[in-house]
Amino acid sequence: MTTYPVSPERHDSDPSLAELLGAGARMAPHWAVPADPAPAPVSPAAIHGVVVPDASARLIAASAYGG
């Protein structure tokens, strides 16, 4: 395993976006790719039995996501 030294003053603060992107890029080759393909999309008409509380529905309807 490769270690990346970090100075003590840098360790105490939050990493920058560039550091996070670099860490992700270094880790990417170690992530396994799922063998199975992603499931096919489901038609909205096929979805049934989902219950959403009124307060949650109002919250989503009032947000940028609800339109």
Helices and strands as residue ranges (DSSP letters): H 8-11, H 17-27, G 28-30, G 44-46, H 54-61
